[in-house]
Amino acid sequence: MSSDTDEATAPGPDPAAPGPSDVTGPTAESHRREVSAGAHFPALDGYRAVAALMVVITHIAFSTGASATGAWGHTMARFDFGVPLFFLMSGFLLYRPWARAALEGRSRPNLRTYSIRRGARILPAYWAVVVVTLLLLPEIQPVPFDQWWRHMLAVQIYQPQGAIEGLSQTWSLCTEISFYVALPFLGALALGRRSRSPRSVWRRQMALLATLVVVATVFNVMKVNDIVLPLHAGYWLPAYLDWFAVGMGLALVEVRSRQPAPPSLVRGVLAAGREQVATLVIAVAVFAVAVTPVAGSYGFDPTGPWETLIKHWLYLGAATAFLIPGIFGGDRGVPALLSRPLPHRLGLISYGIFLWHLPILRWLMPAMGIPYFTGRGILVALVVIPVSVGVAAVSYAVVERPAQRYAHRF
């Protein structure tokens, strides 16, 4: 997924943000990128690398048939867990400027700047992978014209068959784009009247987040029980508003923690961030439950309504516990590990890894003479992952960074 930074949402110069004299070259720039409204969160690029690689591995496991058998295969089948990590990080990083506007009385994020920079961050690389895949992936030729405009506009999740083969991973990107569109409206609702007391502001914020969770819960219950909603509604934003809301809630907690007399909820989350080992044990334990059959099928078999809901909620719990140490753990343990050069650099190109790995997988398996669902997953991974990383690095240098630099003129 994309990298979500303060540069996408900040209303203007921030005293805590690096100025021109602080960032003088590519190395300094890259080490300052994972920020939100002036605060630096160096571990989150590493988290993004982990999430992207999990998505790659789960697709390799499905394509080779490894996910259908054995404990390790069943675990890899649940590596789509990378998606809630992406959604929580987007909620956290992109909502934080609105949280600061509400809790600190700062000006609202500039919507023109937000729109231009979000578009530049997401669309050029996305369009590149769509064009290359639709033109060159043999198994989908000829591509109907309507699939071209649906995928270029990122509205493929609103058609019953979803995304075309080779681009099926883009469903979550389409959902993220929906969140980007909705976020200014959610931010405006949360801000309300600026004359409110700090306690009223906090209550209004929490009421909004609770409403989003309720909307997602009702939507998901309706979806899995075939009440009104079509099957492909499972890709739509309302189904994941609770995941985004928790990320937004972490942003509120982080901002409120910098102020006097934080509420008990804030103190509890900060304590969880300090107790990294205990929090990570909880994350692993919840994820382990999601690996069991209680969360449904490991392959293409139908999954029952309650199994679908349980998996959704388990993923949310595990992702929240996993992410908290990276935000609130200071500069030791998980944040220190995920801020190292390798995870940091992989995080910078993680959007390209996410975008390109699936068409690369669909090209390379036939080229290697390996039919789908016939095993040899380790060999496929040893080829697909390095190639995906290399292509992503080129995409970052040639497409993503130039587009971002141009957008930052506005």
Secondary structure, DSSP 8 states (H G I E B T S, - for coil): -----GGGT--S--TTS--TTT--SHHHHHHT-SEETTEE-THHHHHHHHHHHHHHHHHHHHHHTGGGSHHHHHHHHTGGGHHHHHHHHHHHHHHHHHHHHHHH------HHHHHHHHHHHHHHHHHHHHHHHHHH-GGG-S--HHHHHHHHTT-GGGSTT-S-TT-GGGHHHHHHHHHHHHHHHHHHHHH--TTS-HHHHHHHHHHHHHHHHHHHHHHHHHHHTTSSS-GGGGGSGGGGHHHHHHHHHHHHHHHHTTSSS--HHHHHHHHHHH-HHHHHHHHHHHHHHHHSGGG--SSSS---HHHHHHHHHHHHHHHHHHHHHHHHSTTSSHHHHHTSHHHHHHHHTHHHHHHHHHHHHHHHHHHTT--TTS--HHHHHHHHHHHHHHHHHHHIIIIIHHHHHHHTT-
